[in-house]
């Protein structure tokens, strides 16, 4: 056993309070860090971010579908809110953590899709449904959760 002196070192840590989990940290550990908090973004802020992202893609590729972006973004944000409150993580379903990262994946995948695959409004809606289902529904582990998801999704569409 020997003593090693470490100097001029900075540690950076991050954590978030995800739904259904206990992320309590020892106060003795917390006393060694400077705490920086960030409030969750409001629905209006999320709407502005994702609408501008989707509008730029639609405007460049499908100018006649520009009115569709507000509906898709609003429905996506409302659906994420419902999913977060309905499907809480449990020990058996620890992967039921739905975040803004997932929502960003939906829009990133839509934007990265070759525009030749989408011909009209129905095609764009099918693309959005496919991406939302692939990101969120595929994570659900039993049929009752999938049926509940389908019912929530149909209310939004």
C-alpha positions in Angstrom: 0.0 0.0 0.0 1.4 3.4 -0.9 0.1 7.0 -1.0 -0.2 8.7 -4.3 -0.7 12.5 -4.4 -3.1 13.7 -7.1 -3.3 17.5 -7.7 -4.8 19.9 -10.1 -7.6 17.5 -11.0 -11.2 18.4 -11.7 -14.0 15.9 -11.5 -17.2 16.6 -13.4 -20.4 14.6 -12.7 -23.9 14.6 -13.9 -27.1 12.9 -12.9 -30.8 13.3 -13.6 -33.9 12.3 -11.7 -35.7 10.0 -14.0 -39.2 8.9 -13.1 -39.6 6.1 -10.6 -36.0 5.9 -9.5 -34.3 7.0 -6.3 -31.2 8.9 -7.3 -30.3 10.2 -3.8 -26.6 10.9 -3.3 -24.7 11.0 -0.1 -24.5 14.6 1.2 -20.8 14.1 2.0 -20.2 13.4 -1.7 -22.4 16.3 -2.8 -20.4 18.7 -0.7 -17.4 18.2 -3.0 -19.3 19.4 -6.1 -20.7 22.7 -7.3 -24.4 22.0 -8.0 -25.9 23.4 -11.2 -29.6 22.8 -11.8 -31.6 23.1 -15.0 -35.3 23.3 -15.0 -37.1 21.1 -17.5 -38.1 22.9 -20.8 -41.7 24.0 -21.1 -43.9 22.6 -23.8 -43.8 25.9 -25.5 -40.0 25.8 -25.7 -40.0 22.3 -26.9 -42.6 23.2 -29.5 -40.4 26.1 -30.7 -37.3 23.9 -31.0 -38.8 20.9 -32.8 -41.1 23.0 -35.0 -38.2 25.0 -36.3 -36.2 21.9 -36.9 -39.0 20.1 -38.7 -40.1 23.3 -40.6 -36.7 23.7 -42.2 -36.7 20.2 -43.5 -40.3 20.3 -44.7 -39.8 23.8 -46.3 -36.9 22.5 -48.3 -38.4 19.2 -49.4 -42.2 19.5 -49.2 -43.3 23.1 -49.1 -47.0 22.1 -49.6 -46.9 20.2 -46.2 -45.6 23.0 -44.0 -49.0 23.2 -42.1 -48.4 19.6 -41.0 -45.4 20.3 -38.8 -47.2 22.1 -36.0 -49.7 19.2 -35.6 -46.9 16.6 -35.6 -44.8 18.5 -33.1 -47.7 19.1 -30.7 -48.8 15.5 -30.9 -45.3 14.3 -30.4 -44.8 16.4 -27.2 -48.2 15.5 -25.8 -47.6 11.8 -26.5 -44.2 11.9 -24.8 -45.9 13.5 -21.8 -48.5 10.8 -21.7 -45.9 8.0 -22.1 -43.8 9.4 -19.3 -46.7 9.5 -16.9 -48.3 6.2 -18.0 -45.4 3.8 -18.5 -43.2 4.3 -15.4 -40.1 2.3 -14.9 -40.2 -0.7 -12.5 -37.6 -3.3 -11.7 -39.2 -5.5 -14.4 -39.5 -2.6 -16.9 -36.4 -0.6 -16.0 -36.0 0.5 -19.7 -39.4 2.4 -19.6 -37.6 5.7 -19.4 -38.8 8.1 -22.1 -36.8 11.3 -22.5 -36.3 14.2 -24.9 -33.5 12.2 -26.4 -36.1 9.7 -27.7 -38.2 12.6 -29.1 -35.1 14.0 -30.8 -34.4 10.6 -32.4 -37.9 10.6 -33.9 -37.3 14.0 -35.6 -33.7 13.3 -36.6 -34.8 10.1 -38.3 -37.6 11.9 -40.1 -35.2 14.6 -41.3 -32.5 12.0 -42.4 -35.0 10.1 -44.5 -34.6 10.4 -48.3 -37.3 12.8 -49.4 -38.1 10.6 -52.5 -39.8 8.1 -50.2 -42.4 10.6 -49.1 -44.8 11.6 -51.9 -47.7 13.3 -50.0 -49.3 14.1 -46.7 -50.2 10.5 -46.1 -46.7 9.4 -46.7 -45.3 11.9 -44.3 -47.8 10.9 -41.6 -46.9 7.2 -42.2 -43.2 8.1 -41.8 -43.9 9.9 -38.5 -46.0 7.0 -37.2 -43.3 4.6 -38.2 -40.6 6.5 -36.5 -42.6 7.2 -33.3 -43.6 3.5 -33.1 -40.1 2.3 -33.7 -38.6 4.5 -31.0 -41.3 4.2 -28.4 -43.6 1.2 -29.0 -40.9 -1.3 -29.8 -39.6 -0.8 -26.2 -42.7 -2.1 -24.6 -42.4 -5.7 -23.4 -46.0 -7.1 -23.1 -49.1 -6.9 -25.2 -51.2 -5.0 -22.7 -48.7 -2.2 -22.7 -48.7 -2.2 -26.5 -52.5 -2.0 -26.6 -52.4 0.8 -24.1 -49.8 2.6 -26.2 -51.9 2.1 -29.4 -54.9 3.6 -27.6 -52.9 6.7 -26.5 -51.4 7.0 -29.9 -54.8 6.9 -31.7 -56.1 9.7 -29.4 -53.2 11.9 -30.5 -53.5 11.2 -34.2 
